[in-house]
Amino acid sequence: KQEVTQIPAALSVPEGENLVLNCSFTDSAIYNLQWFRQDPGKGLTSLLLIQSSQREQTSGRLNASLDKSSGRSTLYIAASQPGDSATYLCAVSWFDGANNLFFGTGTRLTVIP
Amino acid sequence: SQTIHQWPATLVQPVGSPLSLECTVEGTSNPNLYWYRQAAGRGLQLLFYSIGIDQISSEVPQNLSASRPQDRQFILSSKKLLLSDSGFYLCAWERKGGQEETQYFGPGTRLLVL
């Protein structure tokens, strides 16, 4: 069964701190892995996408890594800001005819000013 | 640029009533389209996806159905709502391509069934 797990469920950090969010998945034969951000009551915004042949992707203060063999991905946020407060979702595609995404339950991040 | 719209934004419906949620995409053609549901305390779950007009695939058994009457229109329906249908419904689109394609999500519809 294909599952995606995220820990911790919630995280509070002081502003300026670097932090790591974790995602684990069953079945290493993934198609791609994506990290999304969701603000309360809103839709999802794509942050980073890692293709199965890639090890990491970077965008600004964000860096996502992928280790297929261990079934893990991490999202590293450098120098956190209050505006980073949101729920971060990890999603994995195993491509079964379409790029269907399996989501973790997310990590709710609060950055304290 | 591409945009995705969903309406209504919020809906309160009694149990047993019908449902129709609409999603439209602008600025692209022949996209893959997806319906997800986010129930309280649970992760996003894929409900339906479509790779073309009148081509719908269902991921989970339920009392919901989906239709794609036009290339950029995706509709989620129910004949009789259940309490368990309450949740946040998100539509997404994606270009047809390879592993580099991401999904772009709409603003969502919050449905409360009473």
Interface residues (C-beta under 8 A of the other chain):
Chain A: V4 Y31 N32 Q34 F36 G41 K42 G43 L44 T45 S46 L49 Q51 S52 S53 L89 A91 G97 A98 N99 N100 L101 F102 F103 G104 T105 G106
Chain B: N32 Y34 Y36 R42 G43 L44 Q45 L46 Y49 I51 S57 E59 F88 L90 A92 E94 G98 Q99 E100 E101 T102 Q103 Y104 F105 G106 P107 G108 R110
